[in-house]
């Protein structure tokens, strides 16, 4: 499995167009002030999407599945490696996000906050959970125009239903936030906290719950992909 | 070493039906048949890329679905084209395949690349068809595979590269511990090297026979229509020509006469396919 991730990593580095990379970085630098609110929130989602779909695109474009699966590789390993690629890409792009917005803070752009990380993790895991079983079932090429739409739609839903903003700005509690609130109250009683900042505890529990739920959905998606791909004929 | 038993597979409109054959260690089997007969599907089934609906495939006494890594580790494959990432270099391919096989010998691969006069820094996308096939051949021969599976390895190659590849193949199997399954529709390539011939048409097994038996028993009878009708031979198909007819038959009695001649494999395929069309 590790060898397959190394193969994907090698491919990504070889297929990067440095011209476009520099252009992209220049554009970010140029518009970072204007879009300072949104960029830290979407950069890891976009980067994870690009890395993962690029890896599927490379396989589809070159029909390399037959070659790779004729080597001593199992179909299961292909699935695991792609899901692991999502985690690695997300983790690295979050670090990059942090580094970029820590550097740009010097020129007055806002710094990355916990909420950005939460939105990035939830949106990336959910969107990849939705598109990867489809890719394993139907191949990348068939629905390649649908995948960015799904990712954008899920990203938008996650952003719009961001309970933390709603709680802080409007005092509104979503169902999950209500559950987090109740869990927070329970913890307060069980552990007899000296100070009870309900907003803070609710937000922390909410973050843990959303990350946990996203991880469960991601694992279910991986299980679905495994079932689909194991029975798929590589023609 | 290789045993296929009653294989069945439905892929859309195409069917593989009741295919069985065996091949022992050290022998070469040619898989022949017209385009679309199911050769590539069968090869993909051998490699575990396509699962059989029914039947069993045993390679090295193991089932590929149960011992996938062991089985694939002992197979060297060559396809009709190198479907690999064009923006990677030959040395990247070597790294990727080298990490995949447990007994990959880097030196053997390098020696082949040098022998084939291929630059290891060349991009896969810039390789000619012949060079790409040679890379696949180097890959197949660099990890001490017990079985070589070649799917149309000479298709689209010029005669020089074809001869070069076939002579390397012959050199490799002369040691006798490797088995080879080679699918081709260029039957002249395998006429002198194959020990067994398995002929499939429309997904069905026509025959799987010893090459010597084919050379000994298959005959074409050239005679007039009346002579053919009077003959008590069981013809596979009769080809009508302007002044005479030609018919393929199995000469069990082994009687040689001036009206019969030994057909090429191509002719055998032709007569069987035509016979089935009627």
Interface residues (C-beta under 8 A of the other chain):
Chain A: X3 X6 X7 X10 X11 X14 X15 X58 X62 X63 X64 X66 X67 X69 X70 X71 X72 X73 X74 X231 X233 X234 X235
Chain B: X11 X44 X47 X48 X49 X50 X51 X68 X69 X72 X73 X75 X77 X79 X82 X83 X84 X85 X86 X87 X88 X92 X95 X96 X97 X99 X100 X101 X102
